[in-house]
Amino acid sequence: MDEYLATGFSNVDLQNDAEVYKHCLGLIDSLPYYQECKQLSYELLELAPGLSVLDVGSGIGDDVFRMAERVMPGGMVVGMDSSTRMIEESRSRIPVCLNAEFMKADARALPFIDAGFSRCRIDRTLQHIQGPGKVIREALRILRPEGLLLVYDNDWGTFSINGIDEETTRIIETLWRDSFTNSRIGRYLEGFFTEAGLEEIHVYPSVSIIDDFVTADRVYNIRQSVERAVEKELISLIRGRQWLADLEELSINKMFHCALTGYTVVGRKLR
């Protein structure tokens, strides 16, 4: 795999292999931590029959399908993504019985009328977008009075790997973190909500821990980060290989972990 997930998700259509990004989303969707976060998001949005929902950055559509089931009968869910490839994949997977649709658009300029949706959800999207404040304001615009906005995103400033070589660990953590457009967006979500005028704001921090090196590598591109660090002459090839070998050994001995703090924030548009 030569795609670097931290940067590639910002424009999947320009990447060589879109399947890598689809597979990553499927893997993340299978992990217990993210399953719990997604379930929490559905509950906090108070999904009920008849509601209209917009999912910004809908990826391959799994969350759209789950929410569409919860707003039946009479409700609908629209999935929006900036990637044509993701939209095509999502449309090919729509169950016949669900009222769900997908469209390509820019989250900073949503092609919807004011007050057209009851709910809006944005999951792990703002970390990849320039101008996250514009996205929040657009989400507020398309919400009806009493509507709810929910955003989940990561704070890569908290990303940690328990590598034995602490200096190399710090270099790899920093390289991965700084590859994101908005690496610390999670910790600033509440402020964006407040500035946009949302009220009844609630913040739910959570911690993801992956204790298997193979899974962590698939989600966090650990080996590729080492390759990039070597190319940038931040570490030597020998040092990078030893660091990876140490992580694999830790994983075999049930002593490996990667940790990351994420934030779920929900607020209401009262007017």
PyMOL commands that set and color helices and strands:
alter all, ss='L'
color gray80, all
select helices_A, chain A and resi 5-14+18-30+32-44+62-70+84-92+126-128+132-142+166-177+185-196+213-220+222-231+237-252
alter helices_A, ss='H'
color red, helices_A
select strands_A, chain A and resi 52-56+76-81+100-104+117-123+143-161+199-210+258-269
alter strands_A, ss='S'
color yellow, strands_A
deselect
rebuild
show_as cartoon
